[in-house]
Every structure is written in structure tokens, then in C-alpha cells.
Amino acid sequence: MDNARVHNRNADQAAYWNGPAGRRWLNRQETLDLVLEPIHEVLLDRAAVAAGERVIDIGCGCGATTIELARRVGPKGRVTGVDISAPMLARARERAPADLPVEFVLADATVHAFEPGGADLLFSRFGVMFFADPALSFRNMRRALQPGSRMVFGSWREPRKNPWMMLPLQEAYKHVPRLPEVGPEDPGPFSFAREERVRRILNEAGFASIALEAVDLSLDLAAGQGLDTAARAALDIGPVSRALEGQPPEVLAKVEGSIRAALSALGKGKTVALGASVWIVTATSGG
């Protein structure tokens, strides 16, 4: 990753998000923002951002949450979006209106030199589950908060509670080999699925008043644009995209056909809604 220090154990994630994963998100950015909007709204509600606050958005990606946070803090506040993906940050900078109090920083939050006590809120929409040593990462991020300041982030609960990701993956497995088994504490979308682990990590990192709220909701994979959009989105996000890496066009076509058939049974008009479940995690920076 250019011009940013990366913890050696996060090097694989840096390569992935600056490579195939980053490209897929760029290609589907507008659709993915719409798909994830219900979670976006819940997180922003729980964050209760006030005018004038200073916010750090970890794993900000293409900037949807960062830009909205900047609108809410207003001209007297400041929002810093931090991400390990240079291509996604480039898109975020393109999207951000020039008059918003926002900046984007290419960095690994595990080792980045945050301004001590420079933030009122640490925020993340699915940007914190990919650290190899999450306690170390959160300890470093906590230094950016004033004593007693707050943190709010979203993370996925267990796979069985997230058919929006797992149903397409099961259809893909009819045609491609299964992904290597991932341990429950290995970096990945479900690494924060267990409440006990999340509490342990945050306690080790020095956070207090830790609370996890389970939120079940429905995500429209079609983003209101019909079955074709839903099928393409299912191919490009989540574990399916990893399972399809390197597969020839004829196999990709078979996978898409199976996913389309499964999703068509769930379609209503221009929507294709599947269940999702997240933790909304809140904490304070302690003493």
C-alpha cells in the first residue's frame, strides 16, 4: 500500500482491499450504498452525532458514512475517514462536496498515529472486523478519543443469521469448491459474530460501558432495481466474490444462473429482500 505504514499481520488485507475487493466495491458502489442503507441509518441513529463534534470513521471505504457524518457535525465539526484501500479513498474524495468538513486518510488503524484525544466519536460501518490483532488495533484507536468519549460500530452476527450473504454462497458452492475453513477469530466479515469475543477485545483495549444490540433487518439486494441488479450484487460482495476468484467465464455463468434462480423466488416487484443481522456495538473510551 503506497504512502502508508501497515502492520505486518495486516498486509494480506491491505493487498486484498487495494486489489480485487476494492475494484469490486468501486464497480458496485452506488448499488451497495443503497443495499446497506438500512444499517447505515441505524448506526447513525445510535451514534447521535452532534454539531461541532470531531469524528473518525474507521474503514470508511468509498465515503458514504463519512460524508453523512460530516453533514451532521456541520462547519464547526470535523470528520476524518480512514481506510486501507487507496482506490476506495480516491472514490470517497471524488464524492465529498468541497464545503464539507471532511478529510480522508490512507492508513492502517492498527498503527496509524492518531492525534491523542483528538476525537469525540469513533465510528465504523463494518470496518473493524479485518484486523489480525484487534485488541492492539482498538487500543491504538482508543488513543484518538478523549477520556469518556464514545465509540459506535456495526459488525455482522453469525452467518446463519445473514442469508443475504449465505444464500448466494450456497448456490455458488454447487459449481465451485468451498472456501477454506475460517476460524471464528480469523479476520473476516464474521469475526465479530460472538458477543463474548467482542467484549473481550474491547475490554483488553481499555474500553468501558460496552453494549451490544442485536438488530435484525431486511436488505434489498436489488436496491429497488430488479433481479438483474440483485444477481450482480450477490456475485460481487461478501464471501461469494472470494469463492469465484480465478474461475473461468463458463463457471461464472453457471453460478450466476443458480443465484438468479434462488433470488427470483424471493423477488417482489423490483425488490429482492433477504434477512440480515448485525451487532450495533457501543462503548466509551474509559478513563
ZADO-239998 format. One line per 4 residues: their letters; for each residue z, y, x of C-alpha. Coordinates in Angstrom, 1 decimal. Layout:
<atoms>
a) Z/Y/X | ...
</atoms>
This chain:
<atoms>
mdna) 0.0/0.0/0.0 | -1.1/3.3/1.6 | 1.4/6.0/2.5 | 4.5/4.3/1.0
rvhn) 7.2/2.1/2.5 | 7.5/-1.3/0.8 | 10.4/-3.7/1.1 | 9.1/-6.8/2.9
rnad) 10.1/-9.0/0.0 | 8.1/-6.8/-2.5 | 4.9/-7.0/-0.5 | 3.3/-9.5/-2.8
qaay) 4.0/-7.4/-5.9 | 2.6/-4.3/-4.1 | -0.6/-6.2/-3.3 | -0.9/-7.5/-6.9
wngp) -0.4/-4.2/-8.6 | -2.7/-2.4/-6.2 | -5.3/-5.2/-6.8 | -6.2/-7.3/-9.8
agrr) -3.3/-6.3/-12.1 | -3.8/-2.6/-11.5 | -7.5/-2.9/-12.2 | -6.9/-4.8/-15.5
wlnr) -4.4/-2.2/-16.7 | -6.8/0.6/-15.9 | -9.6/-1.1/-17.8 | -7.4/-1.6/-20.9
qetl) -5.0/1.4/-20.5 | -5.8/3.1/-23.9 | -5.5/-0.2/-25.8 | -2.3/-1.3/-24.0
dlvl) -0.6/2.1/-24.7 | -1.3/1.5/-28.4 | -0.2/-2.1/-28.3 | 3.1/-1.2/-26.6
epih) 3.7/2.0/-28.7 | 6.4/0.4/-30.9 | 8.5/-0.4/-27.9 | 7.7/3.0/-26.3
evll) 9.2/4.7/-29.4 | 12.4/2.5/-29.5 | 13.0/3.2/-25.8 | 12.5/7.0/-26.2
draa) 14.9/7.0/-29.2 | 17.6/5.2/-27.2 | 17.1/7.5/-24.2 | 17.8/10.6/-26.3
vaag) 16.3/12.8/-23.7 | 17.4/16.5/-23.9 | 15.6/19.6/-23.0 | 16.2/20.6/-19.4
ervi) 17.1/17.1/-18.1 | 15.8/15.6/-14.9 | 14.4/12.1/-15.4 | 13.0/9.4/-13.2
digc) 10.6/6.9/-14.8 | 10.5/3.7/-12.8 | 7.3/1.6/-12.9 | 5.6/4.4/-14.8
gcga) 2.1/2.8/-14.4 | -0.6/5.0/-16.0 | 1.9/7.6/-17.1 | 2.3/7.2/-20.9
ttie) 6.1/7.2/-20.9 | 6.3/9.8/-18.1 | 4.1/12.3/-19.9 | 6.1/11.9/-23.2
larr) 9.4/12.3/-21.3 | 8.0/15.5/-19.7 | 7.1/16.9/-23.1 | 10.7/16.2/-24.3
vgpk) 12.5/17.8/-21.3 | 10.4/20.9/-21.6 | 9.7/23.6/-19.0 | 13.3/23.7/-17.7
grvt) 13.4/19.9/-17.0 | 11.6/17.7/-14.6 | 10.2/14.1/-14.8 | 9.2/12.0/-11.8
gvdi) 7.1/8.9/-12.3 | 7.5/6.3/-9.6 | 5.2/3.3/-9.2 | 4.0/0.9/-6.5
sapm) 0.4/1.0/-7.8 | -1.9/3.7/-6.3 | -4.7/3.1/-8.8 | -2.4/3.4/-11.8
lara) -0.8/6.5/-10.5 | -4.2/8.1/-10.0 | -4.9/7.5/-13.7 | -1.5/9.0/-14.6
rera) -2.2/12.1/-12.6 | -5.6/12.4/-14.4 | -3.9/12.2/-17.8 | -1.0/14.5/-17.3
padl) -1.5/18.1/-18.7 | -1.2/20.7/-16.0 | 1.5/22.6/-17.7 | 4.0/19.7/-17.9
pvef) 7.0/19.5/-15.5 | 5.9/16.1/-14.1 | 5.1/14.6/-10.7 | 4.0/11.1/-9.7
vlad) 5.3/9.4/-6.5 | 3.8/6.3/-4.9 | 6.9/4.3/-3.8 | 8.8/1.1/-3.9
atvh) 12.0/2.0/-5.7 | 13.9/-0.6/-3.6 | 13.6/1.6/-0.5 | 12.5/5.0/-1.7
afep) 14.6/7.9/-0.5 | 15.6/9.3/-3.9 | 17.3/12.7/-3.9 | 21.0/11.8/-4.2
ggad) 22.4/12.8/-7.6 | 19.1/14.5/-8.5 | 18.6/12.9/-11.9 | 20.3/12.8/-15.3
llfs) 18.4/9.8/-16.6 | 16.8/6.7/-15.0 | 14.2/5.3/-17.5 | 11.8/2.4/-17.4
rfgv) 9.5/0.6/-19.8 | 9.0/-2.9/-18.2 | 9.0/-1.6/-14.6 | 12.2/-3.2/-13.3
mffa) 11.6/-7.0/-13.6 | 9.5/-7.4/-10.5 | 11.9/-6.7/-7.7 | 12.7/-9.6/-5.3
dpal) 16.2/-8.3/-4.8 | 17.0/-6.5/-8.0 | 20.7/-5.7/-7.1 | 19.5/-4.0/-4.0
sfrn) 16.8/-2.1/-5.9 | 19.2/-0.9/-8.6 | 21.8/0.1/-6.1 | 19.2/2.3/-4.4
mrra) 18.0/3.8/-7.8 | 21.6/4.5/-8.8 | 22.0/6.9/-5.9 | 19.5/9.1/-7.7
lqpg) 21.8/9.6/-10.6 | 24.7/12.0/-10.9 | 28.1/10.2/-11.5 | 28.3/9.2/-15.1
srmv) 24.6/9.8/-15.8 | 22.7/7.2/-17.8 | 20.0/4.6/-17.5 | 17.8/3.1/-20.2
fgsw) 15.2/0.4/-19.7 | 13.3/-2.2/-21.6 | 12.7/-5.8/-20.5 | 11.3/-8.9/-22.2
repr) 13.5/-11.5/-23.6 | 12.7/-15.2/-23.2 | 9.1/-16.5/-23.6 | 9.7/-18.3/-26.9
knpw) 10.6/-15.0/-28.5 | 7.4/-13.4/-27.3 | 4.5/-15.2/-28.9 | 2.3/-12.1/-28.4
mmlp) 2.1/-13.3/-24.7 | 2.7/-17.0/-25.0 | 0.3/-18.0/-27.8 | -2.8/-16.8/-25.9
lqea) -1.4/-18.6/-22.8 | -1.1/-21.9/-24.6 | -4.7/-21.5/-25.7 | -5.8/-20.8/-22.2
ykhv) -4.0/-23.9/-20.9 | -6.5/-26.0/-23.0 | -9.1/-25.1/-20.3 | -7.3/-24.1/-17.1
prlp) -4.4/-25.5/-15.0 | -0.9/-24.4/-15.8 | 0.6/-21.7/-13.6 | 3.1/-22.8/-11.0
evgp) 6.6/-23.1/-12.5 | 8.5/-19.8/-12.1 | 12.3/-19.9/-11.6 | 14.4/-17.9/-14.1
edpg) 15.3/-15.4/-11.4 | 11.9/-15.1/-9.7 | 10.2/-11.7/-10.1 | 8.0/-11.6/-13.2
pfsf) 7.9/-10.4/-16.8 | 10.7/-12.7/-18.0 | 13.1/-12.4/-15.0 | 15.5/-10.3/-17.1
aree) 15.4/-12.5/-20.1 | 19.0/-13.8/-19.7 | 21.7/-11.3/-20.6 | 24.2/-12.8/-18.1
rvrr) 21.8/-12.1/-15.2 | 21.1/-8.5/-16.2 | 24.8/-7.8/-16.5 | 25.5/-9.4/-13.1
ilne) 22.7/-7.5/-11.4 | 23.8/-4.1/-12.8 | 27.5/-4.8/-12.1 | 26.6/-5.6/-8.5
agfa) 24.6/-2.4/-8.2 | 27.6/-0.3/-9.4 | 26.6/0.5/-13.0 | 29.1/0.7/-15.8
sial) 29.2/0.7/-19.6 | 26.4/-1.9/-19.6 | 25.0/-2.8/-23.0 | 22.0/-5.0/-24.1
eavd) 20.5/-4.5/-27.5 | 18.1/-7.2/-28.7 | 15.1/-5.7/-30.6 | 12.6/-7.9/-32.4
lsld) 9.4/-6.3/-33.5 | 5.7/-6.9/-34.0 | 2.9/-5.9/-31.7 | -0.7/-5.4/-32.9
laag) -2.8/-6.9/-30.1 | -5.9/-5.4/-31.7 | -4.4/-1.8/-31.6 | -6.0/-1.3/-35.1
qgld) -9.5/-2.1/-33.7 | -10.1/-5.6/-34.8 | -10.3/-9.2/-33.5 | -12.6/-8.4/-30.5
taar) -10.2/-5.9/-29.1 | -7.3/-8.4/-29.6 | -9.0/-11.2/-27.8 | -10.0/-9.0/-24.8
aald) -6.4/-7.6/-24.6 | -5.0/-11.1/-24.6 | -7.2/-12.1/-21.7 | -6.2/-9.1/-19.6
igpv) -2.4/-8.8/-20.0 | 0.6/-11.0/-19.3 | 0.5/-14.5/-17.8 | -2.9/-15.3/-19.2
sral) -4.5/-12.9/-16.7 | -2.9/-14.7/-13.8 | -3.9/-18.1/-15.2 | -7.6/-17.0/-15.3
egqp) -7.8/-15.6/-11.8 | -10.8/-17.1/-10.0 | -12.1/-19.0/-13.0 | -15.9/-19.2/-13.5
pevl) -17.6/-17.4/-16.4 | -18.1/-20.6/-18.4 | -14.4/-21.4/-18.4 | -13.5/-17.8/-19.3
akve) -15.8/-18.0/-22.3 | -14.1/-21.2/-23.4 | -10.7/-19.6/-23.1 | -11.8/-16.5/-25.0
gsir) -13.2/-18.7/-27.8 | -9.9/-20.6/-28.1 | -7.9/-17.4/-28.1 | -10.2/-15.8/-30.7
aals) -9.8/-18.8/-33.0 | -6.0/-18.7/-32.8 | -5.8/-14.9/-33.3 | -8.3/-14.9/-36.1
algk) -5.8/-16.9/-38.2 | -3.3/-14.1/-37.8 | -5.6/-11.2/-38.4 | -5.2/-8.8/-41.4
gktv) -8.0/-6.3/-41.6 | -8.3/-4.6/-38.2 | -4.8/-5.7/-37.0 | -3.7/-8.9/-35.2
alga) 0.1/-8.8/-35.2 | 2.3/-11.2/-33.2 | 6.1/-11.2/-32.6 | 7.8/-9.7/-29.6
svwi) 11.4/-9.4/-28.5 | 12.9/-7.1/-25.9 | 16.2/-6.1/-24.4 | 17.0/-2.4/-24.6
vtat) 19.4/-2.0/-21.7 | 21.7/1.0/-21.3 | 24.2/1.8/-18.7 | 25.9/4.6/-16.8
sgg) 25.9/5.2/-13.0 | 29.7/4.6/-12.8 | 31.9/6.7/-10.6
</atoms>
